Amino acid sequence: MTKNIIKPILLGAIFLLSGFKINAQESTPIKYTANNKGKFFISWGGNRERYSKSDITFKGEDYNFTINNATAHDKPKGWHIDYINPTRITIPQTNVKVGYFISDKYTVSLGIDHMKYVMDRNESRRLDGYIDLPESEPGSIYNGNYNNDAFLVSEDFLKFEHTNGLNYVYAEIARFDDISSIFGINNTDKFQINFTEGLAAGALVPKTNTTLLQKDRYDEFHLSGYGISATAGLNLLFFKHFFIQTDLRGGYINMPDIRTTSNTAESASQHFWFIQNVIAIGGMFRI
């Protein structure tokens, strides 16, 4: 009789304990960082870049010449208040990006990389082509035919800078992978590490500061060509919403139509490779 009573009591207790365990598991909250689909993000930061050598061709009604293997550098400001000064925030080398998670791992975004490109001057380069300006123009002192001739590219001869800037306006698709577990991080709502990689393509809209053959200075925005790039980086997410991101971006830029003077018949063309380092801060939210 006693055994008959104890058996159903034990079975009932096991059933209740099992149910409690299931309910406890169901009540465990899902981490905010476990799912990304539907989140928006925005970031802003600064950059440094390096450029490959480039053949730069200048064309006009009275000249057509190429500077072979021109070199260039960027124009960093370092640690400067302009990065946070609302009236001057677009002056340094900066990056802005706005994006959306179309799935837990993939994003689409639009961005602007405000890079700077300064052609090195006062150095000897090889020149091909001709210059045949009217004698009344000051630049006629450079008249002649050139066949891979050594030539001092002085500041009087040419100033050529995309300093406001070498603006790469692009669309990007990227992948995010949570690698926090590699570093023993369990509570990703407090801190999460993501590895990112992406591909982008877009337009180049430089504001080119040019003084060519002692003509009047020209410095206006112009749609000049296109670029493609690939990026890899680390996204460090703090408290679900705020992040620091470091990126290494490499790409190719081709600009066949760079404005150099107020005369629309005069232009320059060049193409080159670049490597860019980016450090950005941002926020990520689900709306």
C-alpha positions in Angstrom: 0.0 0.0 0.0 2.8 2.4 0.9 4.7 1.6 -2.3 1.6 2.3 -4.3 1.3 5.8 -2.8 5.1 6.7 -3.0 5.4 5.8 -6.7 2.9 8.4 -8.0 4.2 11.0 -5.6 7.8 10.5 -7.0 6.5 10.6 -10.6 4.6 13.8 -9.9 7.6 15.4 -8.2 9.8 14.6 -11.2 7.2 16.0 -13.6 7.0 19.3 -11.6 10.8 19.6 -11.4 11.1 19.0 -15.1 8.4 21.6 -15.8 10.2 24.1 -13.5 13.5 23.6 -15.4 11.9 24.1 -18.8 10.1 27.3 -17.6 13.4 28.6 -16.1 15.1 28.0 -19.4 12.3 29.7 -21.3 12.5 32.7 -19.0 16.2 33.3 -19.6 16.3 36.6 -21.5 17.8 36.6 -25.0 20.8 38.9 -25.3 20.2 42.1 -27.4 23.4 41.3 -29.2 22.3 37.8 -30.2 20.4 39.2 -33.2 21.2 42.1 -35.5 18.6 42.0 -38.2 16.8 45.4 -38.3 19.4 47.4 -36.5 20.7 50.7 -37.9 24.2 52.1 -37.3 26.1 55.3 -37.9 29.8 56.1 -37.5 32.3 58.9 -37.8 36.0 58.8 -37.7 39.4 59.8 -39.2 41.8 58.2 -41.7 45.3 58.0 -43.0 46.2 56.7 -46.4 49.0 55.8 -48.8 49.0 55.9 -52.5 50.7 54.1 -55.3 52.6 55.9 -58.1 50.4 57.3 -60.8 50.8 58.6 -64.4 48.9 61.9 -64.5 47.9 63.2 -67.9 47.0 66.9 -68.5 45.1 67.9 -71.6 44.2 71.3 -73.0 43.9 73.2 -76.3 47.6 73.9 -76.4 49.1 71.0 -74.4 48.9 67.3 -73.8 51.5 65.8 -71.5 52.0 63.1 -68.9 53.9 63.1 -65.7 55.1 59.6 -65.2 55.3 57.8 -61.8 54.1 60.8 -59.8 54.0 60.2 -56.1 51.7 61.7 -53.5 50.9 61.8 -49.8 47.9 62.6 -47.6 47.5 65.7 -45.4 46.7 64.6 -41.8 45.8 67.0 -39.0 46.7 64.7 -36.1 44.9 65.3 -32.8 43.0 68.4 -33.6 39.9 70.2 -32.3 38.5 70.4 -35.9 37.4 66.7 -35.6 34.8 67.8 -33.0 34.3 71.5 -34.1 30.9 71.5 -35.8 31.9 74.5 -38.1 35.1 72.7 -39.3 34.3 69.0 -38.9 34.6 68.4 -42.7 38.1 69.9 -43.0 40.2 67.0 -41.6 40.5 63.5 -43.3 37.2 62.0 -42.1 34.9 59.1 -42.7 31.1 58.9 -42.3 28.9 55.8 -42.8 25.2 54.9 -42.3 24.1 51.3 -42.5 21.4 48.7 -41.9 21.5 45.0 -40.9 19.5 43.2 -43.6 20.2 40.0 -41.6 22.0 39.0 -38.5 25.4 38.9 -40.3 25.0 41.2 -43.4 24.8 45.0 -43.7 24.3 47.5 -46.5 25.6 51.0 -46.0 26.4 54.3 -47.6 29.5 56.1 -46.8 31.8 59.0 -47.6 35.6 58.8 -47.2 37.0 62.3 -47.2 40.6 61.5 -48.1 43.4 64.0 -49.1 45.8 63.6 -52.0 48.8 65.9 -52.4 51.1 65.3 -55.4 54.8 65.6 -54.4 56.4 68.7 -56.0 59.9 70.0 -56.5 61.1 66.6 -57.6 62.4 65.3 -60.9 60.0 63.3 -63.0 59.8 61.9 -66.6 57.6 63.9 -69.0 56.0 62.8 -72.2 54.0 65.0 -74.6 54.0 68.6 -75.6 53.3 72.1 -74.4 52.6 74.8 -77.0 51.0 77.8 -75.2 50.8 81.2 -76.9 53.8 83.4 -76.2 51.6 85.8 -74.3 50.9 83.3 -71.5 53.4 83.1 -68.7 53.4 79.3 -68.9 54.9 79.4 -72.4 58.3 79.2 -70.8 57.6 75.5 -70.5 56.8 75.1 -74.3 58.5 72.1 -75.9 58.2 68.5 -76.9 59.0 65.9 -74.3 59.9 62.3 -74.8 60.4 60.7 -71.4 62.6 63.6 -70.5 63.7 64.4 -66.9 61.8 67.4 -65.7 61.6 69.3 -62.4 58.0 69.5 -61.4 58.2 72.7 -59.5 55.3 74.5 -57.7 55.4 77.2 -60.4 54.9 74.5 -63.1 52.1 72.6 -61.2 50.3 72.4 -58.0 47.9 69.4 -58.0 46.0 68.4 -54.8 42.7 66.7 -54.0 42.6 68.3 -50.6 39.0 69.2 -50.1 39.2 66.4 -50.8 39.6 63.0 -52.5 35.9 62.3 -51.8 35.0 58.6 -52.3 31.2 58.3 -52.1 30.3 54.6 -52.0 27.8 51.8 -51.3 29.0 48.8 -49.3 27.8 45.3 -48.4 29.6 43.8 -45.4 29.6 40.8 -43.1 29.7 40.9 -39.3 30.9 37.8 -37.3 30.8 37.7 -33.5 34.2 36.4 -32.3 33.8 37.2 -28.6 33.9 33.6 -27.6 37.5 33.4 -28.9 38.5 35.8 -26.1 36.3 34.1 -23.4 33.7 36.9 -23.5 30.2 35.5 -22.5 28.1 38.6 -21.8 28.2 40.3 -25.2 25.6 42.8 -24.1 28.4 44.4 -22.1 31.2 43.9 -24.6 31.3 42.2 -28.0 34.0 41.8 -30.6 33.0 41.5 -34.2 35.2 40.8 -37.2 33.9 42.7 -40.3 34.7 42.4 -44.0 33.1 44.2 -46.9 33.1 45.2 -50.6 32.3 48.7 -51.9 32.0 50.7 -55.1 31.2 54.3 -55.7 32.0 57.7 -57.3 34.9 60.1 -56.8 33.9 63.7 -56.4 37.2 65.5 -55.6 37.6 69.2 -55.0 40.9 69.6 -56.8 43.1 72.5 -55.9 45.2 73.1 -59.1 47.5 75.7 -60.4 48.7 74.5 -63.9 51.3 76.2 -66.2 50.9 79.5 -64.2 47.2 79.7 -65.1 44.6 80.9 -62.5 44.0 78.6 -59.5 41.0 76.3 -59.8 39.3 74.5 -56.8 35.8 73.2 -57.3 33.9 69.9 -56.8 33.6 67.7 -59.9 32.4 64.1 -60.6 35.7 62.7 -61.9 35.5 58.9 -61.8 34.9 55.8 -59.8 36.5 53.6 -57.1 36.2 50.1 -55.8 37.5 48.8 -52.4 37.6 45.9 -49.9 37.7 46.4 -46.2 38.5 44.3 -43.1 38.2 45.4 -39.5 37.3 45.0 -35.9 34.1 46.3 -34.3 34.3 46.7 -30.5 30.8 47.1 -29.2 30.2 48.4 -25.7 26.9 48.1 -23.7 24.9 47.0 -26.8 24.9 50.4 -28.6 28.2 52.1 -28.8 31.3 51.0 -30.7 34.8 51.7 -31.8 35.7 50.4 -35.2 39.1 50.0 -36.9 39.3 49.3 -40.6 42.0 48.6 -43.1 40.7 49.5 -46.6 42.4 48.9 -49.9 41.1 50.0 -53.3 41.5 51.3 -56.8 40.6 54.8 -58.0 40.2 55.8 -61.7 39.5 59.4 -62.5 39.4 60.1 -66.3 37.9 63.6 -65.9 39.5 65.9 -63.3 38.9 69.6 -63.7 42.1 71.6 -63.6 41.1 75.1 -64.8 37.9 77.1 -65.4 38.1 76.1 -69.1 36.0 73.0 -69.5 38.2 71.9 -72.4 41.1 71.4 -70.0 41.3 68.4 -67.7 43.6 65.8 -66.1 43.3 62.0 -65.7 44.9 59.5 -63.4 44.4 56.1 -61.7 46.1 54.6 -58.7 45.8 52.2 -55.8 45.3 53.2 -52.2 45.5 51.8 -48.6 43.5 53.5 -45.9 43.5 53.1 -42.1 40.3 54.2 -40.4 39.4 54.6 -36.7 35.7 55.5 -36.1 33.2 55.8 -33.3 29.5 55.1 -33.7 26.2 53.9 -32.4 24.0 50.9 -33.2 20.2 50.9 -32.5 17.1 49.0 -33.4 14.3 51.4 -34.5 
